[in-house]
Amino acid sequence: MAKTQLGARVEEDVAELAKKRAADLGLSIGDYLARLVQDDTSGLRARAVDAATRFLAEHQVVFDEAEDAQHASRGARAA
């Protein structure tokens, strides 16, 4: 498949995040960006966000209880 070079200006912190994540995945910046675009246009990202939203909605009570317990235990030590 032929490749085309693209250019984009982004904030330095965004560029550093992209470089780090690409390196973590063992990808070049170009391959990492291509993967992001493919995931986005294939609907993979939307499906993942929808699944995460459903998971949180179904289990929010568990997270709330754990957070409340954590805050209560901190308060007990401080007293």
RABELKA-V549365 format. One record per residue. N is the residue number from 1. PHI is phi as a letter, one per 40 degrees, with the letter a starting at -180 (none if undefined). Layout:
# RABELKA-V549365
N/PHI, N/PHI
This chain:
# RABELKA-V549365
1/none, 2/c, 3/b, 4/b, 5/c, 6/b, 7/b, 8/a, 9/b, 10/b, 11/c, 12/d, 13/c, 14/c, 15/c, 16/c, 17/c, 18/c, 19/c, 20/c, 21/c, 22/c, 23/c, 24/d, 25/c, 26/g, 27/b, 28/c, 29/d, 30/d, 31/c, 32/c, 33/c, 34/c, 35/c, 36/c, 37/c, 38/c, 39/c, 40/c, 41/c, 42/c, 43/g, 44/d, 45/c, 46/c, 47/c, 48/c, 49/c, 50/c, 51/c, 52/c, 53/c, 54/c, 55/d, 56/c, 57/c, 58/c, 59/b, 60/d, 61/d, 62/c, 63/c, 64/c, 65/c, 66/c, 67/c, 68/c, 69/c, 70/c, 71/c, 72/c, 73/c, 74/c, 75/c, 76/c, 77/c, 78/c, 79/c
